Every structure is written in C-alpha cells, then in structure tokens.
Amino acid sequence: MSDAVIKFHIEASGEDTDSAMKVLSEANVTGAESVQPHGLAATSIFIMGAAALALLVNAAIRLVRLWSKGVVIDARGETIIVTKDPTLPRGTLLVISKDEEKAEFDKIDDLDVTKIISSLSG
C-alpha cells in the first residue's frame, strides 16, 4: 500500500475542517483542498510514495489530539477515509483495514505510527 498513490479523505465540518487543514499544513502535506460535497466541508488529499501512509497516520494522530471525539481511519475502500466518530471517546483511534480487521488505540500518548500503519495493512 505504501508504494502506491494514497488517496484519502477527511470528513469534517466547521472548525474541524480548519483544524484538519492546519494539521495537514504542519505535516507538509501538499495538494490538500477543502471541498463541499452535499453541503458539508471536507478535505480530500492525494499523496504518493513510501512516506504517504506515514503522513496520513501522523495527520490522524494530530486530529485525535485536537478533536473532541474519537477518530476512525477506514481503509476498506479505494479511498482511505478519516472521520470523527462521536461514539468513540476523545483520544481514541479506530483503524479498519482493507480486510475489515479493526484495531483500537485508546491511549493518546501511546499512539505509535508503526503499529497504526501495521493495522492499516491488515
């Protein structure tokens, strides 16, 4: 997965969109733009190369720390989708791999990029 183009979408609205764009900018992710499908603000990104998945995971970790609810990284489809999930407690990251395996990380200080990438790969 890490050698291909990684396409991901961050679903957010209002100030969550602003914080997502700031996180992506701080992570040096280029090509991010805010679009409004169906009246909701969202951010779609296309990035390439071996570092692409690490950039996505680092951005998600930052969002876990910023957003008031848990965050889901869903890699089941062609596009990896990052969303805020109100059913998850703040500081929780749920990863769903292409194989639909789920891994939950619930200690905000213990979020490990390598473990999360491994969970995404299934």
N, C-alpha and C positions, 0 to 999 in steps of 0.2 A: 504494500500500500504506500510506503514512504517514497518509492521511486517514481510514482506517477503524479499526475496533477491532482491535487487535493482540492475538492470543491466543498466549501461549507457555508452554512447559512446560520446567522444568529438571529433568533426571533426575539425582538424586544420592542418596547414602545416607550414613548415619552423620555424621561430622564434615563431609563435603562439603555436606550439607544445611544444617548450621549456618552454614558459611561463605557458602553461597548466600543464605540468609535475611539474613545480616548485610550482604552486598553490596547486596541489594535495598533494605534499610532505609536504608543510607547513600546510595543513589541516589534516595531519596524515592519509591520505587515503592510505591504503596498497593494493597491488595487481595491481597497475597501470602499464601498459606497453605500449610502443609505437609500433604500428604495421603499416604496409604499404599496405593497400588494394588498388588495382588498381593504384599503384604508388604514392599515397598520404599518408603522415604521418597522423596517427590518434591514439587516445588513447582510450582503452577500459578498463572498470573497472567493477568488480563485488564486491558489498559490502552487508553486511547483517545487520539486526537488526533495532531497532527503530531509531537509530541515522543516518541511511543510507541516508534518504531523506534530512535531515538537512545538512549532509556533502556535498551532491550533490548541494544543493541550495547555501551553503556558497562558494563552488568552483565556481559556476556560477557567483555569485556576484563579486568575485575577478576578474574573467575574464572580466566582464562588465567594471570594472575599468581599466583593462590592455589593452584590445583590442581596436583598433581604430574604430570599428563599433559596432552596437548593437549585442546582443546575444539572441538566441532563445533556450528555453528548451521545447522540443517536447515530450510529454508523450503519444502520441496516439498509439504507437506500443508496442511490448513486451519489447523493449529496449528504455530507455529514451535517446534522442539524444540532445546534446548541440552543437550548431553551431554558428559561427559568421555570421551575416546577413548584407551584405553591403547596403541593402535598409533601414535599421534602423539607426537612428543617434547614434553616440557614447553616451554611458551611458544608453541606452535603453535596457530593458529586456522584451522579449515577452514570455509568458508562454502559452502553448497549452495543455490542459488537455486531459485525455483519452476520455472524452465526446466531444472533439473538441471545448470546450469553450476557448476563448482567453482572457488573461489579460495582459495589457501592463503597465510596470513600467518604468517611464521615468525620474525620478529624482534620480540620482545616490546616493545622500545622504539619500534618503528616502526608499532605498531597505530594506524591512523587511522580514526576513526569514519566520516568521509565516504566513504572508499574501501570500508569494510566495508558500509555502507548501500548504496552503488552496486552492490556484488557481490550483495547480497541481492535487489536489484531485477531482476537479470538483465541 
